[in-house]
């Protein structure tokens, strides 16, 4: 975070000195964007590593759209111990008349968070949400750090998506995605105190992941993971003037996405994005843009297995991770994958205001802010027939022991409720603002800050730092 702030300050200082230079309208040849992944989130902690984009513009005739774009990332997160490796390629010019989008992703999450199904219906005990913050005294008197919401997962994803022209602005789209998942109990059990650490995680059957298995909400055949081979097909309507950060235009998609391996299912997805340039001319860097997205995704046949329920199918990958709902891809201000459901509808609105633009080292930059509002509802629940009613985890209450009320200072003490279907009617909504710095109108570093206002889903001050606008 400090490194990223330093980079932004340095760029702004140089931009002020160079602001008198005339901005060029064409970028040729190769362009490289490289930054350290000095980010932070409440879910995963500090991120160490690097990410970037490589653009090739050729003779500049297609600028600001590149002929070829390669994106990559290699990083590690200090809190969740997540490791991410990512390589992607995107081009509208590799095959004449066709767009190609392909990527390979590997993730290892030894401390992945599992919050339960159906968003606000899953009750979150805030004193247990982080195994690095809550010290529990067990029945045997041992002090330990308990990760009630912990599990582990490993994921390998290989995808290739294609688009071809039907008429002006209307394309067909099709693709194939292969997934391989390994799920299980939390893998990282901490460091024993005799080795100099004060954290020792309690690796026990008392976790929400285990409770859902005991209830039958997680099926035995999926608890260890599985594979999926998805095919998607649909239509894309696109009139944007610039893909990375449009000033005007519409970007709409409607498609089907289905899995043919192990647990077959079929999802319907629809997205409508509109970018409207506002006639406000007193800002030297350009007119503000009002952008909004209407989105809907729902399983219409079969049932999604546990290891795929968090996936948010997309025809074109703008970010490394396309998971929801929550975090940076759908409704900002929520914890990562806080809402797991078979159907979700949501809206994102934001005002994009360019504050200043400048030249630096033969590259073209602008700085922008984007206040936003997000909202959504669950349109189809996930295995609610198993979870309906006020489900309690008596083992959790027993584990906390006689010291529970004193430790957590709750009155009355928590009764172990982990699911309440009455909360399904709650609207999920949040608001916040972001800061963007863009190079050559394509490489965009993004920092968003949000607050969720739905009872039971509050994640405090949510911070999301990465690349690109959300949509």
N, C-alpha and C positions, 0 to 999 in steps of 0.2 A: 504494500500500500504506500509506504513512504517513498519507495523507488519510483512508483508510478506518478506520485504527486511531484517529485523532483523533476521527472521527465517533462511533465506538463508545464511546470514553471519555467524550465529552461527554454522550451519551445516558444512560450509566450514572450519571454524576454527577447529572444532573437527575432520573433515576428514583429515586435514593435520597431526594432531597428531596421527591419527590411520591408516595412509596410509600404514604403514609397515606391518599391519596385513594381513594375507592371506584371500582372499575372498572365501567364501564357494559357492558351486554351487547348493545347495539344500536348500529350505526353507520349513519347516514343520509347521503344525498346523495353528493357527490363526495369522493374521497380520492386524493391524489397522492403517489407515491413517486419521488423523484429523487435520484440519486447520481452523483458522478463515477466514471468507470471507472478508478480508480487501482489497477490490479491488476498482477500479474506472473506469468509462467510461464516455464519453461525452454525452451519451444518458441518463444514469440512475444515475450518480453521485457515491457517495461512497456506498459501500455495507457492511452491518453489519449482522453478523450471523455466521454460521459454516457449513462446508461440509466435507464429507469424504467417504472413501471406507473401507469395511470390506472384507478381503479375508480369505478363508479357503483352505489350501493346503493339508490337510490330511497327509499322510506319505511322501509327497514331490515328488512322482513319476511323477506328471504332471507339476511340476514347470518348467518355470515361469508362466504357465497357472494355475489359481486357480481352485479348484473343484467348489467353489461357490463364488460369488461376490455380495455384497450388497452395493449400493450407496445411499447417502441421502444428503439432503440440506434443511436448513431453513434460510431464509435471508430476509432483507428489504433494499431498496435502498432510499437514502436520497433525491435525486433529482426528480425521477419519482414517488416516494412513492410506488414502486412495492413491492409486497410481494410474495415470492416463497416458496412453500413446495413441496418436491420431495422425492420419495422412489422408488428404482429400484432393481431388482434382475436379475442376469445373470449367466447361468451355461450350460456347455456342458455335465454334468454328472448327473443331477437330473433324467433324463429319458434316459436310455441307447440308444445310437445312435441318440440322438436328442438334439438340443440346445434350451433352453428356455430363453426368454428375456421378462420381464414384468415390468411395472412401473405405478405409479399413480402420477399425477402432478396437482397442483392447483396454479394459478397465479391471482393476482388482480393488475390491472394497472389503477389507477385513472387518471394518466397523460400520457397516451400512445400517442406516436407520429404517426401521419398519414401524409405521405409526398405526397400522390397521386399515380397514376398508371404509370407504364412503365418507371421507372427510370429517365434517363436524360431528357426525354420529359417533366417531371414535374419540373417546375421552382421553385427553392427554394429561398425565400427571407431571406438572412442570418441575417438580422436585426430583424427578427421575429422568428427565429427557436427556441429560448429559451424564454419562458415566464418569466424566472427569470433574464433575462439580458436586455430585451428591454422594456423601459418605453415609452408608447404612450400617446399623448394628444388627447383625443377624441373631437368630435364636441361640446360637452358641456363644454370643458375646463378641464375635470377631468383627472388627471394623473393616469394611471393604467397599469398593466402588462398584456399584451395580449398574449394568447396562440393560435395563428392562426392554428398551426399544432397539436392542442390537441384534444383528445377524450378519452374515457375510455373503458376498456374491462375487463371481468373476464373469466377465462378459467379453465375447468376441463377436464383432459385427462386420460383415462384408456386404456392401450394397452397391448397386449400379442402377441409376435411373436415367431415362431418356425422354426427350420431348422433340416432337416434329411439327412442322407447320401444316395447318389445315387451310386457314385463310389469314388475312392480316390480323395480327394480335390474338388469334385463336390457335392453340396447339393441342395435339393429343399428347398424352403422357403415359408411360408405362415403366415398370421397374421390378427388380427382384432384390430381396434382402434376406441374408442368411444370418441367423443368430445361434450362438451356443452359450448356454448359461450353466453355471455351477453355483448352487445355493447351499447354505448351511448355517450352523451356529457361528457366533462371533469367533474369529480366528485369533485376534490380538488379545491376549489375556494380561497384558501389562508386564511390568518388571517387578520381581519380588523385592520387598523392602531391604533384604540383606544385601542387595546389589546397589543400594544407594538411592532408590526411588521411594516415593511415598504413596504411589498408586498401585493397587493390586485389584484387578477387576475380578468380580465374582462370576465365574463361568459355571452357570447352573441351568437347570431346566426351567427356572422361573424367568421366562421372557415372554413377551407378547407373541413372538414368532412361534414358540412352543405351545402357548395357550391356544392359538388359532389352529394348530395341528390337532390338539386334543379335542377341540370343538368340531373338527371336520371342515372348518372354513378354508384350511389349506389341505389339499388332498395329498395322500402319501406318494402318489406317482409324480408329483410336481415339487415336493419339498426339497429335493436334492438338485432341482434344476431341470433343464431339458433343451431341446432344439426347436427352432422355428424356421420355416422357409416361406416368406411372404411374397406375394405378387400383388402389384397395384396397377390400376389402369383408370384413366379419367381424362378430364379436359382442363386446360389452363387458359384463362383470358388475361392478357397482360398489355397494358398501355403505358406503363411507367416510362418516364423520360430517363431516369438513372436507376439502376437496380439497387445499389447499396443504400442510397438515401434519396428516394424520389422527391421531386418538387411537385409533381402532379401525376395523375393517372390512377388506374385501377389494376389490381392484381387479385384475381379470383381463381379458385380451384374447386373442383368437385370430382371425387374419385372413390373407388372401392379398394379396400386393402384386405387381403385374406391369407390365412396360413393353411398349409396343406400337410404339415407334419404333426404327429403326436396328438395335439389338441386342436383340431380345425376350428376356424372361426372366420367371420366376414364382418368387416367394419365399413361404415359409410362416413366419409369426411367431407366437409364443406367449409371453405374459407373465403371471406370477402374482405379485401383491404382497399381503402380509398385514401388518396393523398391529395389534399386541396391546398393550393398556394393562396395565401390570404393577401389581399391588396393593401399591405402596409409597407410603405416605401421609405420610411425614415431610418430604417436600420441599414447601415452601409454594407453589411455582409450579405444581405439578401432578404427576400420576403419570408416570413414565418410560414410553416406548413402545419396544417391540422391533419393528423393521421389517425385512422381508426381501423380496427379489425373486428369482424364478426366471425365467430368460429363455432363449429359443432363437430363432434366426433362421437360415434356410438356403435356398439356391436349390434348387428342386426340378425346374425345367425351364429349358432354355436356359443361357446363360452371361452373367454380368454384365460389361459393358464396364468398362475401367479407370476411367473417369471417374465411375462409379456404385458401385464396389466398396466405398468407404468409407462409403456411406450406411446409416443405421440407421433403417428405416422406422418411423414412429410415427403413431398415429391422432390423438393430441392432442399438440401441440408445447408442452413445458414450458420449453424453452430455445431460444435462437436457432439453435443448431447441433445437429443430430441425427446426428453422425458417430461412428464407432467403427472399430475397437475400441481403447480407450485413452482417455486424458484423462478428462474429467469425466462423460461420459455412460454409460460401461459399467464398465471396470475402472480404478479410480483408481490413480495411481502410474506409469502408462506414458506414454511420449511420445505425442503426438497422432497418431492413426491408425497406431500402431506395428504393429497386426495387421490385415492385409488378407486375408480369406479368404471363401469362399463359404458357410461355415457356422460358427456359434459358439454355444456354450451357456455361460452364466455365472450366478453367484449373487452378490448383494450383501446383506450383513447389517449392521445398525447398531443401536445403542442411543441413543435420543434422550432427552436429559435436560434439562428446563427448569430453569434455575438461579434465575432471578428474573424477575418481571414488574412492570411499572410503567406509569403514565400520564405523558404528556408532550405539551403543546400540544394537548390534546383528542384525542390518538392513543394507542393501546394497544400496548405493546411487551412482548416477552419475550426473554430471552437463553438460549440453549441450547447444549449440546455434544453431539457424536455420534461416539463411537468406532466404527470400522467394520472389516470384513474383506470383501474381494472375491476371487473366484476364477473361472477359466474355462478352457475347452478348445476347440480347433478341432475341429469336427465334419465339415467338408468343406473340403478344400484348394482353392487357386486356382492353376490351371495348373501344378500340381506335376509333371506329366508332362514339361514342358519343363525344369523347374529341378532335378529329382531328381539326386542325386549331389552331390559336393562341387564346386560350380561356382566357378571362380576368375576373377578379373579381372587378367590379366597386365599390361594397360595401366596399371592403378593402381600396381602394384609398380614398373613401369618409370618412371612419372612421379615417384615419390618418390625415385628415384635412389640413388646410393651413400651419401648422407647419411642415409638413412631410419633405419637402426638406431641411429645416434647421436642423431638428433633425438628419436625417440620412446622410446628406451631400452628396447626390447623384446628379449627373448632367449628363443627365437629370433625373428628378424624376421617380421612378418606375411607370409604367403604368398599373400595375395590372395583367400582363400576368402570368398565372399559368400553362399553358400547350402549348408546341410547338413540333409538331410531327417531325420537321426537326432534332431534337436532337437524334432521335431513332437510327441514323446511327453511333453514337459515340461509339467507343470501350471503355469498362469499364475496367480499369486496375489499379493496385496498387503494391507497393513493401514495404518491411520492414524486420524486423528481430525479432527473439524471443529468450527467455531464458527459459530453462527447468531444473527442478530438479526432479529426479526420485528415488523412493524408491522401492527396490525389483523388478525393471523393469516393474512395473505395476502402482503404484500410482505416477502420473506425474503431478506436478504443472507447469502451463504454463503461461508465460507472453509474449504477442506479441505486437509489435509496428509497425504501418503501416501508409502509406500515399497514398491517392488516387490521381491520376493524370488526371482523366477525368473531363473536365470543368463542373461545376455545381453540382458535387457530392463530392467535397472536404469536409472532415470532420475535417480538421486540423490534428494534431497528434493523431491518433486513438490508443487507448490502450485497449487491451483485456486480462484479467487475469482470469484463470480458471483452469481446469484440462484437461489432455490428449493432445496429438498432434491433430491437426485439422482432420487428416485422417490417 
